[in-house]
Amino acid sequence: MKTPPFFRHTQHVTGIMAPAPEPVRYPFHDNDACPEGQTVKSSGEWQYYEPHQIAETRPRCPLCIALNREGK
């Protein structure tokens, strides 16, 4: 029996080999007026993070970007 490569997984329904899914990278919020950021913070399911590698970085929230542009 041949062991499949570690970077692939079997889809549970189709049985097709596919690349392993990428980890979810939730956007970070840096504008206090952002409604999505306020929702995340009020949920209690958030924390400050300091990435140590490029792979740990997260995209910036598009709403925060737009709010920061409006503020200038």
Beta strands, then each sheet from edge to edge (+ up, - down):
strand 1: 8-10
strand 2: 17-19
sheet 1: 1+ 2-
end
